Amino acid sequence: MAEYYGNEVKTGLVILICIILLVFLIVSVGDFQFKKPYQISVLFSSVSKLESDAPVTYAGNEIGKIENIIILSPAERQKYSNKYNCEVTLKIHNGVRIEYDAVAKIETMGFLGSKYINFSPGTKDAGYMKPDNIVMGVESVEIGSLMVDVKEKLDVLGSSIEQLLASSNKLVDDADILLVENREDIRSSIQDIRLSAQNIKGITGKINNEIGDILDNTKTFTSKIAEKPNAIVWGYKGGKEPSSADESSGRRQKSRTSTIRKLKEDSVPSNEDLPGNQGLIMGR
């Protein structure tokens, strides 16, 4: 009898252990919490494609879910200066603390995935959010609308490029027509330019020859002056160069003139040598 009760006790212990393990597994895998989560609200101007029960993350880690999305009344919108149109109620796991200056933003999973709310970490000095707090969210740039804007701008750019190419082709065609119609005028203009260049070349050659002749004459004249310097003082008589006798006579005349000038200067007394107020009278 005792052995029978012993087997029942063992069987009951095994069943109890299995039940405990099963409950632990369910709690671990499922979203069960023994402590009640708390709520906070986030205001957005638009919640496009955001749905209830979407995840709420903090720095990429899930901390709760979206419980409800409410459209604000006109009075409530006026309360927030008409900047916000929707209020999203979040259910946050108990024990999770979010800084009060953390930024809530609607983001997209993947390229075109579902929407969710993500909190970027704030600073500890700002304190932590409390249950039923209302914070302002930040609008994120939607990739879809961004792609639409990029496509519109690319279309405008493409049309502008097409217009530019059309204008360029028209300009080329007009240039070809202009060249064909004015071919003779262009040819005659080129010939005139060529003749003008030849004339300028001939004039330049003549000027160079004349400058050469002038330089040669100057060189000859300079050499003659170097050989007979008195020729430039006394000049030429009858178109002939002065003879040796003329040059000797000129030197004698120059010497007599210098001697007379010196004697005259020595014979005239200076003002310092005159007594009293006697004046100096100079004659020629």
C-alpha positions as CSV (number, residue, x, y, z in Angstrom):
1,M,0.0,0.0,0.0
2,A,2.8,2.3,0.9
3,E,4.5,1.4,-2.4
4,Y,1.3,2.4,-4.2
5,Y,1.2,5.8,-2.7
6,G,4.8,6.3,-3.4
7,N,4.3,5.8,-7.1
8,E,1.4,8.3,-7.1
9,V,3.5,10.9,-5.4
10,K,6.3,10.5,-8.0
11,T,3.8,10.6,-10.8
12,G,2.2,13.8,-9.4
13,L,5.6,15.5,-9.0
14,V,6.5,14.7,-12.6
15,I,3.2,16.2,-13.8
16,L,3.7,19.2,-11.7
17,I,7.2,19.8,-13.0
18,C,5.9,19.5,-16.6
19,I,3.1,22.0,-15.9
20,I,5.6,24.5,-14.4
21,L,7.9,24.1,-17.5
22,L,4.9,24.5,-19.8
23,V,3.8,27.7,-18.1
24,F,7.3,29.1,-18.2
25,L,7.6,28.3,-21.9
26,I,4.3,30.0,-22.7
27,V,5.2,33.1,-20.7
28,S,8.7,33.3,-22.4
29,V,7.4,32.8,-25.9
30,G,4.2,34.7,-25.7
31,D,3.5,38.3,-24.7
32,F,2.4,37.6,-21.2
33,Q,3.3,40.0,-18.3
34,F,2.5,39.6,-14.7
35,K,2.8,43.4,-14.2
36,K,0.3,45.7,-15.8
37,P,1.8,47.8,-18.7
38,Y,1.4,51.6,-18.6
39,Q,0.1,53.9,-21.3
40,I,1.5,57.0,-22.9
41,S,0.2,59.1,-25.8
42,V,2.0,60.5,-28.8
43,L,0.7,63.3,-31.0
44,F,1.2,63.3,-34.8
45,S,0.0,65.4,-37.6
46,S,-0.4,62.4,-39.9
47,V,-0.4,58.6,-39.2
48,S,-0.7,57.4,-42.8
49,K,-0.8,53.5,-42.9
50,L,-0.1,53.2,-39.1
51,E,-2.3,50.5,-37.6
52,S,-3.2,49.4,-34.1
53,D,-1.2,46.6,-32.6
54,A,1.9,47.7,-34.5
55,P,5.1,47.4,-32.5
56,V,6.7,50.2,-30.5
57,T,10.5,50.1,-30.3
58,Y,13.2,51.9,-28.3
59,A,16.5,52.1,-30.1
60,G,15.4,49.2,-32.2
61,N,14.2,47.0,-29.3
62,E,10.5,46.3,-29.0
63,I,9.0,47.8,-25.8
64,G,5.3,47.6,-26.4
65,K,2.5,48.0,-29.0
66,I,0.1,50.5,-30.3
67,E,-3.2,50.2,-28.5
68,N,-5.3,52.8,-30.2
69,I,-5.3,55.7,-32.8
70,I,-7.7,58.6,-32.2
71,I,-8.5,61.5,-34.5
72,L,-8.5,64.7,-32.5
73,S,-11.5,67.0,-32.4
74,P,-11.3,70.6,-33.7
75,A,-11.2,71.9,-30.1
76,E,-8.3,69.5,-29.3
77,R,-6.5,70.5,-32.4
78,Q,-6.8,74.2,-31.5
79,K,-5.4,73.3,-28.1
80,Y,-2.2,72.2,-29.8
81,S,-2.2,75.2,-32.3
82,N,-3.5,72.9,-35.1
83,K,-0.1,71.3,-35.4
84,Y,-1.4,67.8,-34.6
85,N,-4.4,65.8,-35.8
86,C,-4.0,62.4,-34.3
87,E,-3.3,60.9,-30.9
88,V,-1.7,57.4,-30.7
89,T,-2.0,55.6,-27.4
90,L,0.9,53.2,-26.7
91,K,1.0,50.3,-24.3
92,I,4.5,50.1,-22.9
93,H,5.9,47.1,-20.9
94,N,6.1,47.7,-17.2
95,G,9.7,48.4,-16.1
96,V,10.7,50.1,-19.4
97,R,11.7,53.7,-18.7
98,I,11.7,56.2,-21.6
99,E,13.5,59.6,-21.3
100,Y,11.1,62.5,-21.5
101,D,13.1,64.1,-24.3
102,A,13.2,60.9,-26.4
103,V,11.9,61.5,-29.9
104,A,9.0,59.4,-31.2
105,K,9.0,58.9,-34.9
106,I,6.9,56.8,-37.4
107,E,9.2,54.6,-39.4
108,T,8.9,51.9,-42.0
109,M,10.0,48.3,-41.7
110,G,12.2,47.7,-44.8
111,F,11.7,49.6,-48.0
112,L,7.9,49.3,-48.3
113,G,7.0,47.4,-45.1
114,S,4.5,48.2,-42.3
115,K,4.7,51.2,-40.1
116,Y,5.7,51.3,-36.5
117,I,6.8,53.9,-33.8
118,N,10.4,54.1,-32.7
119,F,11.8,56.1,-29.8
120,S,15.3,57.4,-30.1
121,P,17.1,57.6,-26.8
122,G,17.1,60.9,-24.9
123,T,19.1,62.2,-21.9
124,K,18.8,61.0,-18.3
125,D,18.8,64.6,-17.0
126,A,15.4,65.2,-18.7
127,G,13.7,62.6,-16.4
128,Y,11.5,59.7,-17.5
129,M,8.0,59.5,-18.9
130,K,5.2,58.6,-16.5
131,P,1.9,56.8,-17.2
132,D,-0.7,58.9,-19.2
133,N,2.0,61.4,-20.3
134,I,1.4,63.1,-23.7
135,V,4.4,63.8,-25.9
136,M,4.8,65.3,-29.4
137,G,6.0,63.0,-32.2
138,V,8.1,63.9,-35.2
139,E,7.0,63.2,-38.7
140,S,9.3,61.0,-40.7
141,V,10.0,61.3,-44.4
142,E,8.0,58.7,-46.3
143,I,10.0,56.8,-48.9
144,G,7.0,56.5,-51.2
145,S,6.3,60.2,-51.3
146,L,10.0,60.9,-51.6
147,M,10.2,58.5,-54.6
148,V,7.2,60.3,-56.2
149,D,8.9,63.7,-55.8
150,V,12.1,62.4,-57.3
151,K,10.2,60.9,-60.2
152,E,8.4,64.2,-60.9
153,K,11.7,66.1,-60.8
154,L,13.3,63.6,-63.1
155,D,10.4,63.9,-65.5
156,V,10.8,67.7,-65.5
157,L,14.5,67.3,-66.1
158,G,13.9,64.8,-68.9
159,S,11.5,67.2,-70.7
160,S,14.0,70.0,-70.3
161,I,16.8,67.9,-71.8
162,E,14.5,67.0,-74.7
163,Q,13.7,70.6,-75.4
164,L,17.4,71.5,-75.3
165,L,18.2,68.7,-77.8
166,A,15.5,69.9,-80.1
167,S,16.8,73.4,-79.9
168,S,20.3,72.2,-80.6
169,N,19.2,70.2,-83.6
170,K,17.3,73.2,-85.0
171,L,20.4,75.4,-84.5
172,V,22.6,72.9,-86.4
173,D,20.0,72.7,-89.2
174,D,19.8,76.5,-89.4
175,A,23.6,76.7,-89.4
176,D,23.8,74.3,-92.3
177,I,21.2,76.2,-94.3
178,L,23.0,79.5,-93.6
179,L,26.3,78.0,-94.8
180,V,24.8,76.6,-98.0
181,E,23.0,79.9,-98.8
182,N,26.0,82.1,-98.2
183,R,28.7,79.8,-99.4
184,E,29.7,82.2,-102.3
185,D,29.8,85.2,-100.0
186,I,31.9,83.3,-97.5
187,R,34.3,82.2,-100.2
188,S,34.7,85.8,-101.5
189,S,35.2,87.1,-98.0
190,I,38.0,84.6,-97.5
191,Q,39.7,85.6,-100.8
192,D,39.5,89.3,-99.8
193,I,41.1,88.5,-96.5
194,R,43.8,86.5,-98.2
195,L,44.5,89.4,-100.6
196,S,44.6,91.9,-97.8
197,A,47.1,89.7,-96.0
198,Q,49.3,89.5,-99.1
199,N,49.2,93.4,-99.5
200,I,50.1,93.8,-95.8
201,K,53.0,91.4,-96.3
202,G,54.3,93.4,-99.3
203,I,54.0,96.7,-97.4
204,T,55.9,95.3,-94.5
205,G,58.7,94.1,-96.8
206,K,59.0,97.6,-98.3
207,I,59.1,99.2,-94.9
208,N,61.8,96.7,-93.8
209,N,63.9,97.6,-96.9
210,E,63.6,101.3,-96.3
211,I,64.5,100.9,-92.7
212,G,67.6,98.9,-93.8
213,D,68.7,101.7,-96.2
214,I,68.2,104.3,-93.5
215,L,70.4,102.3,-91.1
216,D,73.1,101.8,-93.8
217,N,73.2,105.6,-94.5
218,T,73.3,106.4,-90.8
219,K,76.2,103.9,-90.4
220,T,78.1,105.5,-93.3
221,F,77.5,109.0,-92.0
222,T,78.7,108.0,-88.5
223,S,81.9,106.5,-89.9
224,K,82.7,109.6,-91.9
225,I,82.2,111.8,-88.8
226,A,84.5,109.6,-86.8
227,E,87.2,109.9,-89.5
228,K,86.9,113.8,-89.8
229,P,85.1,115.3,-86.8
230,N,85.8,118.9,-87.9
231,A,83.7,118.4,-90.9
232,I,80.5,118.7,-88.8
233,V,81.7,121.9,-87.1
234,W,82.8,123.9,-90.2
235,G,80.4,122.3,-92.7
236,Y,80.9,121.6,-96.3
237,K,81.9,124.3,-98.8
238,G,80.5,123.9,-102.2
239,G,79.3,120.4,-101.4
240,K,82.9,119.3,-100.8
241,E,84.6,118.1,-97.7
242,P,86.9,120.6,-96.0
243,S,90.6,120.3,-96.8
244,S,93.5,120.0,-94.4
245,A,94.3,123.7,-94.8
246,D,90.7,124.7,-93.8
247,E,90.9,122.5,-90.8
248,S,94.2,124.0,-89.7
249,S,92.9,127.5,-90.3
250,G,89.9,126.7,-88.2
251,R,92.0,125.5,-85.3
252,R,94.1,128.6,-85.4
253,Q,91.1,130.9,-85.4
254,K,89.7,129.0,-82.4
255,S,93.0,129.4,-80.5
256,R,93.1,133.2,-81.1
257,T,89.6,133.6,-79.9
258,S,90.4,131.7,-76.6
259,T,93.5,133.9,-76.0
260,I,91.6,137.2,-76.5
261,R,88.8,136.1,-74.1
262,K,91.4,135.2,-71.4
263,L,93.2,138.5,-71.7
264,K,89.9,140.4,-71.4
265,E,89.0,138.6,-68.3
266,D,92.3,139.3,-66.6
267,S,92.2,143.0,-67.4
268,V,88.8,143.7,-65.8
269,P,89.0,144.2,-62.0
270,S,86.3,142.6,-59.8
271,N,83.8,144.5,-57.7
272,E,85.7,143.6,-54.5
273,D,88.9,145.5,-55.7
274,L,87.1,148.8,-56.3
275,P,87.2,151.4,-53.5
276,G,84.1,153.1,-52.1
277,N,81.0,153.1,-54.2
278,Q,82.8,153.1,-57.5
279,G,81.0,151.2,-60.2
280,L,82.3,148.9,-62.8
281,I,81.8,149.9,-66.4
282,M,82.4,147.2,-68.9
283,G,82.7,147.8,-72.6
284,R,82.9,145.5,-75.4
